[in-house]
Amino acid sequence: MRIRLNAGHGAGKEHNRGGVLFNEGDNNFHYSLVLKAELETYENVKVDLVRNKITDNPSLAQRAKMGQGYDLYLAIHSNAASDSSVRGTEVWDSVERPNKQLAQLLCDTTAIFFNHRNRGVKYKEGKTGYNWYGELRFNQAKSSMIIENGFHTNREDSLIFRDKQKELAVVQARTIASFYNLKKKAIKEDKPHWAQKHYDSLKAKGMEIQETRFDDKITRGEVFALLDRITNYKEVK
């Protein structure tokens, strides 16, 4: 499963877009990192970013090309309105390669998380049969869509999207995983290194050991130092 995440817009004030608490492009970028990490807790999932650095700002056409070879291209945005009381989530699905079921699931679960209006799945054409939105137009990902995570012109939506990114990422990653039948990776137990018991035993016997470095290769000099410590230890005994 290959996913391409696009953090909408670019960095800095020029990409504020009316935000009351953050520049949209910056917040989108920060969230893309959190969502990528959460998606990669599932088996056989590879997530790549359109913006690997916050200063990256490819054109819309370049972003669309980056969908090639991916199962899902998800563009992360937040919305704007002249009325600061407006709240809600909406998803713009691809006209050319629609996946309304996934788009609706993401819209539903995200709106529930924000506890605001579900504005639904929408479609917008430019030329007949083609997307109006540049990053969706000619995008060759199997599915591509834009999610508007609340309104950055509304303080309540902004607080949630800025301060609860981990929780939102869990919800959206779980939604995507459910649609694609993805399973969580097994949690690896944090077992102590096999050599730890020998290290502890030597320390208990009074041997001075400067570092653990259990898996490092040992040099001739370190061998000599170790033998010297052992012989000194025997002499003391």
N, C-alpha and C positions, 0 to 999 in steps of 0.2 A: 504494500500500500504506500503510494507516494503522494505527499501533500505539499502544495506550495502555498505558503502564507504571504500575503501582501499587506504590509502596514501602509495604509493609504496616506498619500501626500508626502511631504518632506519635513525637514527639521526647522525649528525656530518660529519666531513671531510671524513671519510671512505665511505660515501655515496654521495660524491661530484659528481662522475661520469662525470667529465669534465666540470662542470658548470662554466660559466664565471662570474656569479653574485651571485650564491647561491649553497648550497649543495642540490642536488635534493630531497633527503629524507626529509629534513627540509621544503623545499618549498611545497612539496606535502602535508605534514602534515598540514601546516598553511592553505593551500587552502581547505583541507577537512573540516576544521571547518567552513569556510565561506560558502562552498557549502551546508553543513548540515543545517546551519541556514537558508539559502535561501529556500531549499527544504521544510523545516518545516513551511514555510509561506503558504503552501498549505494544504487543508483539508485532514484529514485522512491519513497523511503521517508520518511514523515512520522511522527515520534514525538512524542507528547505525554505529559506526566506528570500523574498525579493529584495528587501533592504537588510543587508548584513551589518551595516553601520548606520547609525542614526542620521548621518549626513547624506546617505544614498538617496537619490531621488530620480529614478528612471522615468522616462516618458511613459504615457499610458500605453502606447503601441509596444514599447519594450517590455512593459509588464505583461501585456497580453501574450507576447511571444514566450515568456517564461513559463507559461502553462503547459507547453509542449511536453508530452511524456508523463504527465501527472494524472492521478485519479481524481484529485480535487484541487481546485484553485479557490482559496477563500480569501477575499479581500476584507480587511478589518477597517471599519470606519465608525465614526459617530456622526449624528445628524445635527442639523441646525434649523432654527425657526426664528422669525421675528418676534414671536410671542414666547417669552421665557417660561411660560407655564406649560408649554407643550412637552410631553414625554412620550416614550414608546420605542419599540423595536420594529424594524422592518427589514426584509431581505429582498434584494433585487436578484432574481434568478436569470440565467442566460436564456435569451430568446432562441439562440442557435442550438444550444445543447441543454435543454431544460432538465432539471431534477427537482421537481416541485416537492416531492416527498421529503427529501433531505432538507430543502430550503424551509419547508413548513415546520419540520421538527426543530430546526435551529431557532426559528422565529418563536415558536411556542415556548421552548424551554428557557430561552433567554428572557423573554417577556415575563415569564413566571419568576425568574430569578430577580429581575429588577423590580417586580411588583408594579408594573406599569402597563400601559395599553399595548396590546398586540395589534400592530398596524398591518400585519399580513405579508404575504409573498406578492411581489409585484414584477411586472415586465415592462420594459420600455424599448420600443423600436426606434431606429434611425431610419435607414432605408428599409423597405419591407423585408422582413425575414432576418434582419441584422440588428445587433444590439446598438442602442444609443450610447451606452457607457463604453468608453474607449478601452478599458482594461478587460472587458468581456468580449468586445468585438474581435472576431477571428481567433479567440482564445481556444487553443486546441486541447486543453485539459478535458478529461471525460465529463467532468462537471465543474462549472465555475459560477460563482455568485458573490455578491457584496452583502455584508451584514452591517447594518447600522445599529451599533450598540448604544441605544439611548440618544439623548440630545445633549450635546456639549453646551448648548445655550440654556440648559436647565440645571440648576445647582444640584438637585437631588440625584438626577441621572449622572451628573459629572462626578459627584462624590463616590457613587457606586463603581463607575467605570474606572476611576483612578485608584480607589483604595481597596477594592475587593477583586483585584485581578486574578489572584490565585483561585478564589472560589468560583468566579465566572469561568475560568479556564477548565476547571473540573467539570462544570456543567456542560460546556460546549464540547469538550473532548469526549465526555461520556456519551453525548448525543451522536457525535460522529461515529464513535466506536460501536454503538448500538446499531446504527444503520448499516455499517460495513461488517458487522459480526466480528469485531476485534476483541481479543482477550488481553487482559492485563498481564504484564510480565510478572514472573514469579519473584517474590521478594527474597533476595539473598540474605542468609543469616550472616551476621557479623561475627564469625567465629575467630577466636584468637589464632595467631600463627602457630604452626606445629612446633616451632623452636622456642616459643615463649616459656614453656615449662622448664627447658634446660637453662635458659637465661635466668629465670627466677631462682632455680636451684643453685646456680653458681653464685648469684648475688647473696643468697642466704648463707652460703659457705664462706663468705667474706671476700670473694674474688672481685677485684675492681674492673668494671666494664664501662668504657666511656660511651659507646653507642650501641644501639641494637642492629640496625641495618641488616636484617635477617637474610635478605635475598641479594645483597650486593656481592660482587666478585671480590675475593680476597687477594691482596697483593703479597709479594714475598716479604716486604717490610712488615706488613701486618701479621704474617705468620711468625716472623721472628719476635715481634712484640708480644704475641699471644703466648709463644713458648716461654719467653722470659717471665711473663706474669705467672705461668703455671709452675715453673721451677721455683720462683720466689715464694709462691704460695706453699709448695711442698716443704721448702726450707723453714718457713715460719711454723708450719705444723710440726 
